[in-house]
């Protein structure tokens, strides 16, 4: 968990925040570096009650905690209404059972009333015990006298009963005649009174009419006793001690919230509580994903034994995905916090990515790439951000980036690895150039030796966004020497380049020492992990010992797609449900980003020479098969047909899995491709294949390539780089 201040941002050292202040409830407005753009406002999240951590002696006594804000009051009233409805519904369903039970009680009450009435009128109940004692003592004279007294008493009671009955009947008749009362209504009233009396007389003295057992199925209703019992069962609180509630347990949104202090003398800390989340959840009768706990730091009025607890009524990470606010933004600035997702309580999470690096990991098909794509999408909408993209899988996830990426590397084949290494060399060269320029600038222009928005524009140093997906594909395909050199280059970019405006955004499946070395992972600041198989795998992504601190991605289930644990500092983590940007929406964002770059004159590199992207931007329809073949051939001037088919299947298996060389040739001929030769020679092998020049010649006329603005003092290797 993170700092409890709802407005703490995930910022860098230049923004003046500490290492743990990294997750935000962000009232976000996207802007460029100079002004707010129309249509970029995003509605802020509601205020957070539990963010106000105060000591009990300092809390106001006028109003209870649940009335401290409108949202908390609404949540409490809503819960009370739901509880009342659930209570009424529970008993309405059982009405037939209650009717039978009450009917039996009435019959038993009638029988008891008749027996007791007969015993009183005959006086047998009054003399029964005395007659028994006399018979046991064989005092027959006393027995005879008692029987005489009983007969006289019974005769007197019979007379009294008759007189009383006659008097009551006469009085009732006179009252009905005098008051003109409906006899039927009087009869019903008398019958109801008799029935209630019979029910009361016949009911068991130890059984309530409405049972008090558990109601089906109930959601979490937290109480102080439940919390104490759970902490004791987890061995966090001794049997004779209780936690001290700093804030009373109260309804907070779709859950219950409190802040408590562990009792002194027990030798337990808040860190111990976080490590026992699974045990506490089990004792509370909920899933551990519903239990959100965090330390309350001194800056928020806490101490080493103070814990903030929020228990959700249901799993807070299920349901329809939340569309990203970036979908409605015309332009963005990477200098602003990026909207990333929401936490369990629905508070917005945003990240300051300047001066940071990011790493994403987890099992396949759990939303890892979708989460990685959010930051890239935000940077695409900044025309002054330059993108370097390497996709080790070579699939369709990053295909839209062809229109904006300065460098684009696809797959992890031999030629792709060479281009990947060349891309890293180009980045390191650019990093050196920038530091050389920054070192010559006066303090009035560059006070901290870092890139600023003003320096970015004046000296043509766009923010460099480095996106590497499936990093393990590149490293595992290299020999040991090349892998070691490549890892060192990545470490340099992650360690030094952020000050020059470089942002590393890497992703991998379960990383280990072979695929993604520890020395690289450990210097990356932001880490995000979707579901993994165990705590060890979670620590491989998030950092050693994070699972013991509570940052454990193995508690996520298969249903938690798009949900992951976000670690943003040594003691800061949060389970985040990421915003959703699918591939078509990402393609629209990339198209918008290309238009912004053309307008700003910042389109460069591979994107500036991509004919398919230029055609699509010009509204020219290109056959899908032609566009996809040009995509998989990116970076090489010729390719064998078998290789093209393999890569097409990787991009879209449903569409291209059944393609044969003959069908591919037919489809490309229909798309206007005229081959200068059917055989191509690659690495000494002369096989059927295609030349990129033949494919590009088939792109319809009207797709003119924009002329990029020449960079100022550009020293990168654009003009010398060899494609393929």
VENFENFEN-V631179 format. One record per residue. N is the residue number from 1. SS is DSSP state (2 for helix, 1 for strand, 0 for the rest). OMEGA is omega in degrees with one decimal (NA if undefined). Layout:
N|SS|OMEGA / N|SS|OMEGA
//
This chain:
1|0|-173.6 / 2|0|173.7 / 3|0|-175.8 / 4|0|175.3 / 5|0|-174.4 / 6|0|-177.9 / 7|0|177.4 / 8|0|-176.6 / 9|0|177.4 / 10|1|-171.3 / 11|0|-177.8 / 12|0|-179.9 / 13|2|-179.0 / 14|2|179.3 / 15|2|171.3 / 16|0|178.6 / 17|0|178.4 / 18|0|-174.1 / 19|0|-175.6 / 20|0|-177.2 / 21|0|-168.4 / 22|0|-178.3 / 23|0|-169.6 / 24|0|162.0 / 25|0|-157.2 / 26|0|172.8 / 27|0|-155.7 / 28|0|171.8 / 29|1|-177.8 / 30|1|178.4 / 31|1|166.0 / 32|0|-173.0 / 33|0|-174.9 / 34|0|-173.9 / 35|0|176.4 / 36|1|-177.4 / 37|1|179.1 / 38|1|177.0 / 39|1|-177.0 / 40|1|-177.4 / 41|1|175.9 / 42|0|-174.8 / 43|0|-178.1 / 44|0|177.0 / 45|0|-179.5 / 46|0|178.6 / 47|0|-174.6 / 48|0|-175.6 / 49|2|-173.1 / 50|2|177.0 / 51|2|179.5 / 52|0|-178.1 / 53|0|179.7 / 54|0|177.3 / 55|0|-175.2 / 56|2|-178.4 / 57|2|179.4 / 58|2|-175.8 / 59|0|178.4 / 60|0|-178.4 / 61|0|-174.9 / 62|0|-176.6 / 63|0|173.8 / 64|0|-176.2 / 65|2|-175.2 / 66|2|175.0 / 67|2|-176.6 / 68|0|176.2 / 69|0|-179.4 / 70|2|-178.4 / 71|2|179.7 / 72|2|178.3 / 73|2|178.4 / 74|2|-179.6 / 75|2|-179.6 / 76|2|179.2 / 77|2|179.1 / 78|2|178.8 / 79|2|179.7 / 80|2|178.8 / 81|2|179.2 / 82|2|179.4 / 83|2|178.9 / 84|2|178.9 / 85|2|178.6 / 86|2|179.7 / 87|2|180.0 / 88|2|-179.9 / 89|2|178.9 / 90|2|-176.6 / 91|2|176.8 / 92|2|179.7 / 93|2|-177.0 / 94|0|-179.0 / 95|2|178.2 / 96|2|178.9 / 97|2|178.5 / 98|2|-179.4 / 99|2|177.8 / 100|2|-178.9 / 101|2|-178.9 / 102|2|177.1 / 103|2|177.2 / 104|2|177.3 / 105|2|-179.3 / 106|2|178.6 / 107|2|178.9 / 108|2|177.8 / 109|2|177.2 / 110|2|179.9 / 111|2|178.5 / 112|2|179.7 / 113|2|179.3 / 114|2|-179.7 / 115|2|-179.3 / 116|2|178.1 / 117|2|178.7 / 118|2|179.2 / 119|2|180.0 / 120|2|-177.7 / 121|2|179.9 / 122|0|178.7 / 123|0|-179.0 / 124|2|-178.5 / 125|2|-178.6 / 126|2|-173.7 / 127|2|-174.8 / 128|2|-176.6 / 129|2|179.8 / 130|2|177.9 / 131|2|178.1 / 132|2|179.6 / 133|2|-179.1 / 134|2|178.6 / 135|2|178.4 / 136|2|178.6 / 137|0|-177.8 / 138|0|176.1 / 139|0|-172.1 / 140|2|175.6 / 141|2|179.6 / 142|2|177.3 / 143|2|-179.3 / 144|2|-179.8 / 145|2|179.2 / 146|2|178.3 / 147|2|178.2 / 148|2|179.0 / 149|2|-179.8 / 150|2|179.5 / 151|2|178.0 / 152|2|179.5 / 153|2|179.0 / 154|2|178.6 / 155|2|179.5 / 156|2|-177.9 / 157|2|176.8 / 158|2|179.6 / 159|2|179.4 / 160|2|178.9 / 161|2|179.6 / 162|2|179.4 / 163|2|-178.5 / 164|2|179.5 / 165|2|179.9 / 166|2|179.6 / 167|2|178.9 / 168|2|178.9 / 169|2|179.4 / 170|2|-179.4 / 171|2|178.7 / 172|2|179.8 / 173|2|178.9 / 174|2|179.5 / 175|2|178.9 / 176|2|-178.7 / 177|2|-176.9 / 178|2|-176.7 / 179|2|-179.1 / 180|0|-179.8 / 181|0|178.9 / 182|0|-179.0 / 183|2|-179.7 / 184|2|178.9 / 185|2|178.4 / 186|2|179.0 / 187|2|177.1 / 188|2|179.6 / 189|2|179.3 / 190|2|178.7 / 191|2|179.0 / 192|2|178.3 / 193|2|178.5 / 194|2|179.8 / 195|2|178.8 / 196|2|177.7 / 197|2|178.9 / 198|2|178.1 / 199|2|179.5 / 200|2|-179.2 / 201|2|-176.2 / 202|2|-176.8 / 203|0|172.7 / 204|0|-176.9 / 205|0|-177.6 / 206|0|-177.6 / 207|0|176.0 / 208|0|178.4 / 209|0|176.4 / 210|0|-178.1 / 211|0|-179.0 / 212|0|-178.8 / 213|0|-178.4 / 214|0|178.7 / 215|0|-179.4 / 216|0|-67.4 / 217|0|-174.7 / 218|0|173.3 / 219|0|-173.8 / 220|0|173.4 / 221|0|-171.0 / 222|0|175.3 / 223|0|-179.4 / 224|2|179.7 / 225|2|178.2 / 226|2|179.9 / 227|2|179.6 / 228|2|179.4 / 229|2|180.0 / 230|2|-180.0 / 231|2|176.7 / 232|2|179.3 / 233|2|178.5 / 234|0|179.8 / 235|0|177.8 / 236|0|179.7 / 237|0|179.4 / 238|0|-174.8 / 239|0|-177.9 / 240|0|-177.5 / 241|0|178.5 / 242|0|175.1 / 243|0|179.5 / 244|1|-178.9 / 245|1|175.6 / 246|1|171.5 / 247|1|179.6 / 248|1|175.4 / 249|1|-176.0 / 250|1|178.2 / 251|1|-178.9 / 252|0|-178.0 / 253|0|-179.4 / 254|0|179.9 / 255|1|-179.4 / 256|1|-175.0 / 257|1|171.9 / 258|1|171.5 / 259|1|-176.6 / 260|1|174.7 / 261|1|172.9 / 262|0|179.3 / 263|0|177.9 / 264|0|-179.5 / 265|0|-179.4 / 266|0|178.4 / 267|0|179.9 / 268|0|-178.9 / 269|0|177.1 / 270|2|178.1 / 271|2|176.9 / 272|2|179.2 / 273|2|-180.0 / 274|2|-179.3 / 275|2|-178.7 / 276|0|-176.2 / 277|2|-177.8 / 278|2|180.0 / 279|2|179.3 / 280|2|179.6 / 281|2|179.7 / 282|2|-179.8 / 283|2|176.3 / 284|2|178.2 / 285|0|179.1 / 286|0|174.5 / 287|0|-176.7 / 288|2|177.2 / 289|2|-180.0 / 290|2|-175.9 / 291|1|179.7 / 292|1|-177.8 / 293|1|176.4 / 294|1|172.6 / 295|1|172.0 / 296|0|-175.0 / 297|0|-177.6 / 298|2|-179.0 / 299|2|178.2 / 300|2|179.1 / 301|0|-175.8 / 302|0|178.3 / 303|0|-174.9 / 304|0|179.6 / 305|0|-178.1 / 306|1|-174.7 / 307|1|171.1 / 308|1|-175.5 / 309|1|172.6 / 310|1|-178.6 / 311|1|-177.6 / 312|1|176.5 / 313|0|179.7 / 314|0|176.2 / 315|0|-174.2 / 316|0|-174.5 / 317|0|178.0 / 318|0|179.2 / 319|0|-178.8 / 320|0|179.8 / 321|0|179.7 / 322|0|178.6 / 323|1|-178.9 / 324|0|173.3 / 325|2|-179.6 / 326|2|-178.1 / 327|2|-179.6 / 328|2|-177.4 / 329|0|179.6 / 330|0|-178.7 / 331|0|-176.1 / 332|0|174.7 / 333|0|-179.9 / 334|0|175.6 / 335|0|177.8 / 336|0|175.1 / 337|0|-177.1 / 338|1|175.4 / 339|1|-171.7 / 340|1|-177.6 / 341|1|-179.4 / 342|1|176.2 / 343|0|-174.9 / 344|0|-177.2 / 345|0|178.7 / 346|0|177.5 / 347|0|-176.9 / 348|1|177.5 / 349|1|178.2 / 350|1|-175.9 / 351|1|167.5 / 352|0|-174.6 / 353|0|175.9 / 354|0|-179.1 / 355|0|-178.3 / 356|0|170.1 / 357|0|-172.8 / 358|1|177.3 / 359|1|-178.5 / 360|1|-179.8 / 361|1|178.6 / 362|0|-179.5 / 363|0|176.9 / 364|0|175.2 / 365|0|174.2 / 366|0|175.8 / 367|0|-178.7 / 368|2|-178.7 / 369|2|178.0 / 370|2|179.1 / 371|2|179.4 / 372|2|-175.3 / 373|2|-176.3 / 374|2|-179.0 / 375|2|178.6 / 376|2|179.7 / 377|2|178.2 / 378|2|179.9 / 379|2|175.8 / 380|2|-178.8 / 381|0|174.0 / 382|0|-177.1 / 383|0|179.7 / 384|0|171.5 / 385|1|-179.3 / 386|1|-172.8 / 387|1|170.1 / 388|1|-172.4 / 389|1|174.5 / 390|1|-179.5 / 391|1|-177.3 / 392|0|178.5 / 393|0|-179.6 / 394|0|-179.4 / 395|0|-175.1 / 396|0|-173.6 / 397|0|-174.9 / 398|0|179.4 / 399|2|179.9 / 400|2|-178.0 / 401|2|-178.8 / 402|2|-178.0 / 403|2|-177.4 / 404|0|-172.9 / 405|1|175.7 / 406|1|173.4 / 407|1|-179.9 / 408|1|178.5 / 409|1|-177.3 / 410|1|176.6 / 411|0|-179.7 / 412|0|173.8 / 413|0|-172.7 / 414|2|-178.9 / 415|2|178.4 / 416|2|177.9 / 417|2|177.6 / 418|2|179.1 / 419|2|178.2 / 420|2|179.0 / 421|2|177.9 / 422|2|177.7 / 423|2|177.8 / 424|2|177.9 / 425|2|178.6 / 426|2|179.6 / 427|2|179.8 / 428|2|176.4 / 429|2|178.7 / 430|2|177.3 / 431|2|178.3 / 432|2|178.6 / 433|2|-177.3 / 434|2|178.6 / 435|2|176.9 / 436|2|179.2 / 437|2|-177.6 / 438|2|-178.2 / 439|2|-179.0 / 440|2|-176.1 / 441|0|179.1 / 442|0|-179.7 / 443|0|179.2 / 444|0|179.2 / 445|0|-177.5 / 446|0|-171.6 / 447|0|-175.7 / 448|0|-178.1 / 449|0|-179.1 / 450|0|176.1 / 451|0|174.4 / 452|0|177.0 / 453|2|179.3 / 454|2|178.0 / 455|2|-179.7 / 456|2|-177.6 / 457|2|-172.4 / 458|2|-173.8 / 459|0|177.4 / 460|0|176.4 / 461|0|-179.8 / 462|0|173.8 / 463|1|-177.4 / 464|1|-179.2 / 465|1|-175.2 / 466|1|-179.6 / 467|1|179.0 / 468|1|178.1 / 469|1|-177.4 / 470|0|-178.4 / 471|2|-177.7 / 472|2|178.9 / 473|2|179.3 / 474|2|-173.7 / 475|2|-178.6 / 476|2|179.5 / 477|0|-177.8 / 478|0|170.6 / 479|0|-172.4 / 480|2|-177.2 / 481|2|-179.3 / 482|2|-180.0 / 483|2|-179.1 / 484|2|178.5 / 485|2|-179.4 / 486|2|178.3 / 487|2|178.7 / 488|2|177.2 / 489|2|178.1 / 490|2|177.9 / 491|2|177.9 / 492|2|-180.0 / 493|2|-179.8 / 494|2|-174.4 / 495|2|-172.3 / 496|0|-170.2 / 497|2|-180.0 / 498|2|179.6 / 499|2|178.5 / 500|2|177.0 / 501|0|178.2 / 502|1|178.7 / 503|1|179.0 / 504|1|-178.2 / 505|1|-172.5 / 506|1|179.2 / 507|1|178.8 / 508|1|167.5 / 509|0|-172.1 / 510|0|-176.3 / 511|0|173.8 / 512|0|-175.2 / 513|0|-178.6 / 514|0|-174.6 / 515|0|177.4 / 516|0|-174.4 / 517|0|-177.9 / 518|2|-175.7 / 519|2|174.4 / 520|2|-177.8 / 521|2|-171.7 / 522|0|179.4 / 523|0|176.3 / 524|0|-169.3 / 525|0|-179.0 / 526|1|179.0 / 527|1|-176.9 / 528|1|-175.7 / 529|1|171.4 / 530|0|-175.2 / 531|0|173.5 / 532|0|-171.4 / 533|0|-176.6 / 534|0|-178.5 / 535|2|178.9 / 536|2|177.9 / 537|2|178.2 / 538|2|178.3 / 539|2|178.5 / 540|2|179.0 / 541|2|-170.5 / 542|2|-179.6 / 543|0|-177.5 / 544|0|177.0 / 545|0|-178.4 / 546|0|-179.8 / 547|2|178.3 / 548|2|177.6 / 549|2|-179.7 / 550|0|179.5 / 551|0|-172.3 / 552|0|-178.8 / 553|2|179.4 / 554|2|177.7 / 555|2|178.4 / 556|0|-178.7 / 557|0|179.6 / 558|0|-179.6 / 559|0|-176.4 / 560|0|176.3 / 561|0|-176.3 / 562|0|179.7 / 563|1|180.0 / 564|1|177.7 / 565|1|-179.2 / 566|1|176.1 / 567|1|-176.0 / 568|1|178.9 / 569|1|-178.9 / 570|0|-179.3 / 571|0|-175.0 / 572|1|174.5 / 573|1|-178.4 / 574|1|170.5 / 575|1|-170.8 / 576|1|169.8 / 577|1|-171.8 / 578|1|170.0 / 579|0|-172.0 / 580|1|172.6 / 581|0|178.8 / 582|0|-174.6 / 583|2|177.5 / 584|2|178.4 / 585|2|177.4 / 586|2|177.9 / 587|2|177.3 / 588|2|177.9 / 589|2|179.6 / 590|2|176.9 / 591|2|176.9 / 592|2|179.1 / 593|2|177.7 / 594|2|179.0 / 595|2|178.5 / 596|2|-179.0 / 597|2|176.6 / 598|2|-179.8 / 599|2|-178.7 / 600|2|-178.6 / 601|0|-176.9 / 602|0|177.1 / 603|0|-172.7 / 604|0|172.0 / 605|2|-175.7 / 606|2|-177.8 / 607|2|-178.1 / 608|2|-178.5 / 609|0|-178.8 / 610|0|-176.0 / 611|2|180.0 / 612|2|178.2 / 613|2|178.8 / 614|2|179.5 / 615|2|179.6 / 616|2|177.9 / 617|2|179.5 / 618|0|179.6 / 619|0|180.0 / 620|0|179.6 / 621|0|178.9 / 622|0|176.2 / 623|0|-175.1 / 624|2|-177.8 / 625|2|177.7 / 626|2|179.6 / 627|2|-177.4 / 628|2|178.0 / 629|2|176.1 / 630|2|179.0 / 631|2|-177.3 / 632|2|176.5 / 633|0|-178.0 / 634|0|177.0 / 635|0|178.5 / 636|0|-175.6 / 637|0|177.2 / 638|1|-177.4 / 639|1|176.9 / 640|1|-177.6 / 641|2|-179.3 / 642|2|178.2 / 643|2|178.4 / 644|2|-179.2 / 645|2|177.9 / 646|2|-177.5 / 647|2|175.3 / 648|2|177.8 / 649|2|177.6 / 650|2|178.9 / 651|2|-177.4 / 652|0|-175.4 / 653|2|-178.6 / 654|2|-175.5 / 655|2|-169.6 / 656|2|-176.7 / 657|0|-176.8 / 658|0|-179.3 / 659|0|173.6 / 660|0|175.9 / 661|2|-179.7 / 662|2|-179.6 / 663|2|178.0 / 664|2|-180.0 / 665|2|179.9 / 666|2|-178.1 / 667|2|-179.5 / 668|2|175.1 / 669|2|177.0 / 670|2|178.7 / 671|0|176.2 / 672|0|-178.6 / 673|0|175.8 / 674|0|-175.3 / 675|0|175.1 / 676|0|177.0 / 677|0|-177.4 / 678|0|-179.8 / 679|1|174.4 / 680|1|-177.9 / 681|1|-179.9 / 682|1|179.2 / 683|0|176.5 / 684|0|-179.3 / 685|1|-178.8 / 686|1|-176.2 / 687|1|176.9 / 688|1|-178.9 / 689|1|-175.3 / 690|1|173.8 / 691|1|-178.7 / 692|2|-178.7 / 693|2|178.2 / 694|2|-179.3 / 695|2|-179.5 / 696|2|179.0 / 697|2|-179.5 / 698|0|177.7 / 699|0|-175.0 / 700|0|177.1 / 701|0|179.8 / 702|0|178.2 / 703|0|-179.1 / 704|0|179.5 / 705|0|177.2 / 706|0|176.8 / 707|0|-177.6 / 708|0|176.7 / 709|0|180.0 / 710|0|-178.4 / 711|0|178.6 / 712|0|178.7 / 713|0|-178.5 / 714|0|180.0 / 715|0|179.7 / 716|0|-173.0 / 717|0|-178.1 / 718|2|-172.7 / 719|2|-175.7 / 720|2|-174.4 / 721|0|-179.7 / 722|0|178.0 / 723|0|175.1 / 724|0|NA
//
